[in-house]
Amino acid sequence: MSFYWREVGMTYLQYANITARALRSVLKDEFKVQALKREEQYLKMAKWTAGKQGENKLLIPEIEK
């Protein structure tokens, strides 16, 4: 028995992203806002020189549409 997402050539992460997006699209507005906030991801970067941390820089990836 094989999973259908494997049969169509998808990875599990692609499958999980599609199903999560479908679930979020049918949520009521009050719950949709909370779910979308949990989806956001941030990355901070700091350059270290001579054993000292430099200034933190927030890296925001472009949003896929």
Phi and psi in radians as a Rosetta constraint file:
Dihedral C 1 N 2 CA 2 C 2 CIRCULARHARMONIC -1.985 0.35
Dihedral N 2 CA 2 C 2 N 3 CIRCULARHARMONIC 2.619 0.35
Dihedral C 2 N 3 CA 3 C 3 CIRCULARHARMONIC -1.305 0.35
Dihedral N 3 CA 3 C 3 N 4 CIRCULARHARMONIC 2.478 0.35
Dihedral C 3 N 4 CA 4 C 4 CIRCULARHARMONIC -1.154 0.35
Dihedral N 4 CA 4 C 4 N 5 CIRCULARHARMONIC -0.518 0.35
Dihedral C 4 N 5 CA 5 C 5 CIRCULARHARMONIC -1.197 0.35
Dihedral N 5 CA 5 C 5 N 6 CIRCULARHARMONIC -0.497 0.35
Dihedral C 5 N 6 CA 6 C 6 CIRCULARHARMONIC -1.276 0.35
Dihedral N 6 CA 6 C 6 N 7 CIRCULARHARMONIC -0.658 0.35
Dihedral C 6 N 7 CA 7 C 7 CIRCULARHARMONIC -1.115 0.35
Dihedral N 7 CA 7 C 7 N 8 CIRCULARHARMONIC -0.529 0.35
Dihedral C 7 N 8 CA 8 C 8 CIRCULARHARMONIC -1.621 0.35
Dihedral N 8 CA 8 C 8 N 9 CIRCULARHARMONIC 0.065 0.35
Dihedral C 8 N 9 CA 9 C 9 CIRCULARHARMONIC 1.502 0.35
Dihedral N 9 CA 9 C 9 N 10 CIRCULARHARMONIC 0.391 0.35
Dihedral C 9 N 10 CA 10 C 10 CIRCULARHARMONIC -1.692 0.35
Dihedral N 10 CA 10 C 10 N 11 CIRCULARHARMONIC 2.720 0.35
Dihedral C 10 N 11 CA 11 C 11 CIRCULARHARMONIC -1.531 0.35
Dihedral N 11 CA 11 C 11 N 12 CIRCULARHARMONIC 2.867 0.35
Dihedral C 11 N 12 CA 12 C 12 CIRCULARHARMONIC -1.114 0.35
Dihedral N 12 CA 12 C 12 N 13 CIRCULARHARMONIC -0.644 0.35
Dihedral C 12 N 13 CA 13 C 13 CIRCULARHARMONIC -1.132 0.35
Dihedral N 13 CA 13 C 13 N 14 CIRCULARHARMONIC -0.687 0.35
Dihedral C 13 N 14 CA 14 C 14 CIRCULARHARMONIC -1.090 0.35
Dihedral N 14 CA 14 C 14 N 15 CIRCULARHARMONIC -0.778 0.35
Dihedral C 14 N 15 CA 15 C 15 CIRCULARHARMONIC -1.057 0.35
Dihedral N 15 CA 15 C 15 N 16 CIRCULARHARMONIC -0.809 0.35
Dihedral C 15 N 16 CA 16 C 16 CIRCULARHARMONIC -1.116 0.35
Dihedral N 16 CA 16 C 16 N 17 CIRCULARHARMONIC -0.687 0.35
Dihedral C 16 N 17 CA 17 C 17 CIRCULARHARMONIC -1.129 0.35
Dihedral N 17 CA 17 C 17 N 18 CIRCULARHARMONIC -0.715 0.35
Dihedral C 17 N 18 CA 18 C 18 CIRCULARHARMONIC -1.149 0.35
Dihedral N 18 CA 18 C 18 N 19 CIRCULARHARMONIC -0.785 0.35
Dihedral C 18 N 19 CA 19 C 19 CIRCULARHARMONIC -1.181 0.35
Dihedral N 19 CA 19 C 19 N 20 CIRCULARHARMONIC -0.649 0.35
Dihedral C 19 N 20 CA 20 C 20 CIRCULARHARMONIC -1.147 0.35
Dihedral N 20 CA 20 C 20 N 21 CIRCULARHARMONIC -0.721 0.35
Dihedral C 20 N 21 CA 21 C 21 CIRCULARHARMONIC -1.108 0.35
Dihedral N 21 CA 21 C 21 N 22 CIRCULARHARMONIC -0.702 0.35
Dihedral C 21 N 22 CA 22 C 22 CIRCULARHARMONIC -1.129 0.35
Dihedral N 22 CA 22 C 22 N 23 CIRCULARHARMONIC -0.732 0.35
Dihedral C 22 N 23 CA 23 C 23 CIRCULARHARMONIC -1.135 0.35
Dihedral N 23 CA 23 C 23 N 24 CIRCULARHARMONIC -0.769 0.35
Dihedral C 23 N 24 CA 24 C 24 CIRCULARHARMONIC -1.117 0.35
Dihedral N 24 CA 24 C 24 N 25 CIRCULARHARMONIC -0.539 0.35
Dihedral C 24 N 25 CA 25 C 25 CIRCULARHARMONIC -1.224 0.35
Dihedral N 25 CA 25 C 25 N 26 CIRCULARHARMONIC -0.372 0.35
Dihedral C 25 N 26 CA 26 C 26 CIRCULARHARMONIC -1.792 0.35
Dihedral N 26 CA 26 C 26 N 27 CIRCULARHARMONIC 0.035 0.35
Dihedral C 26 N 27 CA 27 C 27 CIRCULARHARMONIC -1.248 0.35
Dihedral N 27 CA 27 C 27 N 28 CIRCULARHARMONIC 2.674 0.35
Dihedral C 27 N 28 CA 28 C 28 CIRCULARHARMONIC -1.157 0.35
Dihedral N 28 CA 28 C 28 N 29 CIRCULARHARMONIC 2.716 0.35
Dihedral C 28 N 29 CA 29 C 29 CIRCULARHARMONIC -0.951 0.35
Dihedral N 29 CA 29 C 29 N 30 CIRCULARHARMONIC -0.752 0.35
Dihedral C 29 N 30 CA 30 C 30 CIRCULARHARMONIC -1.116 0.35
Dihedral N 30 CA 30 C 30 N 31 CIRCULARHARMONIC -0.602 0.35
Dihedral C 30 N 31 CA 31 C 31 CIRCULARHARMONIC -1.492 0.35
Dihedral N 31 CA 31 C 31 N 32 CIRCULARHARMONIC -0.482 0.35
Dihedral C 31 N 32 CA 32 C 32 CIRCULARHARMONIC -1.126 0.35
Dihedral N 32 CA 32 C 32 N 33 CIRCULARHARMONIC -0.702 0.35
Dihedral C 32 N 33 CA 33 C 33 CIRCULARHARMONIC -1.074 0.35
Dihedral N 33 CA 33 C 33 N 34 CIRCULARHARMONIC -0.780 0.35
Dihedral C 33 N 34 CA 34 C 34 CIRCULARHARMONIC -1.107 0.35
Dihedral N 34 CA 34 C 34 N 35 CIRCULARHARMONIC -0.722 0.35
Dihedral C 34 N 35 CA 35 C 35 CIRCULARHARMONIC -1.163 0.35
Dihedral N 35 CA 35 C 35 N 36 CIRCULARHARMONIC -0.693 0.35
Dihedral C 35 N 36 CA 36 C 36 CIRCULARHARMONIC -1.178 0.35
Dihedral N 36 CA 36 C 36 N 37 CIRCULARHARMONIC -0.589 0.35
Dihedral C 36 N 37 CA 37 C 37 CIRCULARHARMONIC -1.134 0.35
Dihedral N 37 CA 37 C 37 N 38 CIRCULARHARMONIC -0.664 0.35
Dihedral C 37 N 38 CA 38 C 38 CIRCULARHARMONIC -1.194 0.35
Dihedral N 38 CA 38 C 38 N 39 CIRCULARHARMONIC -0.420 0.35
Dihedral C 38 N 39 CA 39 C 39 CIRCULARHARMONIC -1.311 0.35
Dihedral N 39 CA 39 C 39 N 40 CIRCULARHARMONIC -0.460 0.35
Dihedral C 39 N 40 CA 40 C 40 CIRCULARHARMONIC -1.118 0.35
Dihedral N 40 CA 40 C 40 N 41 CIRCULARHARMONIC 2.498 0.35
Dihedral C 40 N 41 CA 41 C 41 CIRCULARHARMONIC -2.276 0.35
Dihedral N 41 CA 41 C 41 N 42 CIRCULARHARMONIC 2.447 0.35
Dihedral C 41 N 42 CA 42 C 42 CIRCULARHARMONIC -2.225 0.35
Dihedral N 42 CA 42 C 42 N 43 CIRCULARHARMONIC 2.669 0.35
Dihedral C 42 N 43 CA 43 C 43 CIRCULARHARMONIC -2.365 0.35
Dihedral N 43 CA 43 C 43 N 44 CIRCULARHARMONIC 2.214 0.35
Dihedral C 43 N 44 CA 44 C 44 CIRCULARHARMONIC -1.886 0.35
Dihedral N 44 CA 44 C 44 N 45 CIRCULARHARMONIC 2.529 0.35
Dihedral C 44 N 45 CA 45 C 45 CIRCULARHARMONIC -2.306 0.35
Dihedral N 45 CA 45 C 45 N 46 CIRCULARHARMONIC 2.446 0.35
Dihedral C 45 N 46 CA 46 C 46 CIRCULARHARMONIC -2.407 0.35
Dihedral N 46 CA 46 C 46 N 47 CIRCULARHARMONIC 2.339 0.35
Dihedral C 46 N 47 CA 47 C 47 CIRCULARHARMONIC -1.586 0.35
Dihedral N 47 CA 47 C 47 N 48 CIRCULARHARMONIC 2.266 0.35
Dihedral C 47 N 48 CA 48 C 48 CIRCULARHARMONIC -1.775 0.35
Dihedral N 48 CA 48 C 48 N 49 CIRCULARHARMONIC 2.290 0.35
Dihedral C 48 N 49 CA 49 C 49 CIRCULARHARMONIC -2.383 0.35
Dihedral N 49 CA 49 C 49 N 50 CIRCULARHARMONIC 2.335 0.35
Dihedral C 49 N 50 CA 50 C 50 CIRCULARHARMONIC 0.947 0.35
Dihedral N 50 CA 50 C 50 N 51 CIRCULARHARMONIC 0.664 0.35
Dihedral C 50 N 51 CA 51 C 51 CIRCULARHARMONIC 1.320 0.35
Dihedral N 51 CA 51 C 51 N 52 CIRCULARHARMONIC 0.169 0.35
Dihedral C 51 N 52 CA 52 C 52 CIRCULARHARMONIC -2.091 0.35
Dihedral N 52 CA 52 C 52 N 53 CIRCULARHARMONIC 2.418 0.35
Dihedral C 52 N 53 CA 53 C 53 CIRCULARHARMONIC -1.379 0.35
Dihedral N 53 CA 53 C 53 N 54 CIRCULARHARMONIC 2.324 0.35
Dihedral C 53 N 54 CA 54 C 54 CIRCULARHARMONIC -1.458 0.35
Dihedral N 54 CA 54 C 54 N 55 CIRCULARHARMONIC -2.911 0.35
Dihedral C 54 N 55 CA 55 C 55 CIRCULARHARMONIC -1.229 0.35
Dihedral N 55 CA 55 C 55 N 56 CIRCULARHARMONIC 2.418 0.35
Dihedral C 55 N 56 CA 56 C 56 CIRCULARHARMONIC -1.272 0.35
Dihedral N 56 CA 56 C 56 N 57 CIRCULARHARMONIC 2.398 0.35
Dihedral C 56 N 57 CA 57 C 57 CIRCULARHARMONIC -2.167 0.35
Dihedral N 57 CA 57 C 57 N 58 CIRCULARHARMONIC 2.255 0.35
Dihedral C 57 N 58 CA 58 C 58 CIRCULARHARMONIC -1.505 0.35
Dihedral N 58 CA 58 C 58 N 59 CIRCULARHARMONIC 2.152 0.35
Dihedral C 58 N 59 CA 59 C 59 CIRCULARHARMONIC -1.825 0.35
Dihedral N 59 CA 59 C 59 N 60 CIRCULARHARMONIC 2.118 0.35
Dihedral C 59 N 60 CA 60 C 60 CIRCULARHARMONIC -1.978 0.35
Dihedral N 60 CA 60 C 60 N 61 CIRCULARHARMONIC 2.027 0.35
Dihedral C 60 N 61 CA 61 C 61 CIRCULARHARMONIC -1.239 0.35
Dihedral N 61 CA 61 C 61 N 62 CIRCULARHARMONIC 2.701 0.35
Dihedral C 61 N 62 CA 62 C 62 CIRCULARHARMONIC -1.206 0.35
Dihedral N 62 CA 62 C 62 N 63 CIRCULARHARMONIC 2.522 0.35
Dihedral C 62 N 63 CA 63 C 63 CIRCULARHARMONIC -1.470 0.35
Dihedral N 63 CA 63 C 63 N 64 CIRCULARHARMONIC 2.262 0.35
Dihedral C 63 N 64 CA 64 C 64 CIRCULARHARMONIC -1.384 0.35
Dihedral N 64 CA 64 C 64 N 65 CIRCULARHARMONIC 2.475 0.35
